[in-house]
């Protein structure tokens, strides 16, 4: 009975040691205690943008607490844009690199988890020797020696070191998984913004060319009036100067347009000369009317960069436990069984049986303070990871707050720009009519013309900026990435997300999600194929 109690006590002590862990309790900093992103009584100063109609859609409304859809870019209702984002997802090198990093992290974790199992190896050898007769006082001896042995080694995780190492690699895998999400989101957002910028520059170029044509027409009229003696030559010179100034703005626009298209080609994983980009028309875009806005308390659980920073916290926390566990003894158990004989005929005889059982314990007695220094270094690394996490959260809240303000201010800017454009257009037409009748001088006409030109371009720029900032809001909110409990299942979904996007992009308009609605008051152009031709 006494032996049984003793054995039970030893076994219980062993299990207790095996269950212990030196990993400190992880303290993830709490999300900012607020219900809004910007100062004010609500999450934003208003729950909607200013009401308006025109090229860039109507009034936008913020729907608080609603999730961003996974394929959020399709809210812009542009087939050409959908095709571009799908191509970027399929071919962007940064996504491919992140996928490879995730696969590597997964295999590294599997490799480390093997330490929890006994390591079994089979050794076999055959040997023929001749020994010197001088040693044995007679003739030399020749013999064969055949050995086969099954060896087993096991490192019991008494102080939790193995589990801490596995936890660290698991957290690294999670970090790579969120890094892949972030790569997807970054590529999606950059592609949408780049496409909106290219479409906006194309509209600016088109508008500038129209202005140049109008100014050439005016110059022709003024030149005819000068030849008839109706106006002084100074009016001709001034109009020529104005025409040259407008023409001078065209090359920089063409350069920016070319640069943005090249950047878009790189996002698609192609060199510019082989990108085969469609001609993007800003009038083919529709502005999303309902903008889902996550609550501040949810933002920290959906942005990939925040989740990745949290995973890095777990890596650093496990490293502290590893550093402490390494200060304790390391125990290893080994054993082997096999046969050894000089003749195959009696190889499996009982007399040829060999076996061994061994246990080893290693503990550091003196290392000059190395282990203690490693422990402190790991603790400081954990502190650094905490501050990095807090910095990431602050940056995320700043991006959302700025994006919300930008969406509101863009609507106001476009509203005022359109009002100025309508007034300037009316003033310019009246001035042109009165100038032909001789009621006003050329300086008045030129002033009206310049105001009209500037207001016309301002509307184009404001509309393009509104699309870009709306896309930036979706990205700031973390896109449609919502992590699930089963990471392995979600990983497979993320690895195949390009297939989902491709299938959705191929759907007819009538079969798509009902929440995607065409905005009222916006231009509706035919969907564009990759070569820029209209597709019915």
Secondary structure, DSSP 8 states (H G I E B T S, - for coil): -HHHHHHHHHHHHHHHHHH-------------S-S-SSSSSSSSS-SB-----STT-S--EEEET----TTGGGGG--HHHHHHHHHHHHH-HHHHHHHHHHHHHHHHHHHHHGGGS-EEEEEEEEEEEEE-HHHHTSS-EEEEEEEEEEEEEE---TTSHHHHHHHHHHHHHHHHHHHHHHHHHHHHHHHHHHHHHHHHHHHHHHHHHHHHHHHHHHHHHHHHHHHTTSS-HHHHHHHHHHHHHHHHHHHHHHHHHHHHHHHHHHHTTS-GGG-------GGG----SEEEE--HHHHTTT-HHHHHHHHHHHHHHHHHHHHHHTTS-EEEEEEEEEEEES-GGGTTSGGGEEEEEEEEEE--S--TTHHHHHHHHHHHHHHHHHHHHHHHHHHHHHHHHHHHHHHHHHHHHHHHHHHHHHHHHHHHHHHHHHHHHTSS-HHHHHHHHHHHHHHHHHHHHHHHHHHHHHHHHHHHTTTT----S-HHHHHHHHHTHHHHHHHHHTS-GGGS-TT----TTS----EE-TTS-EE-
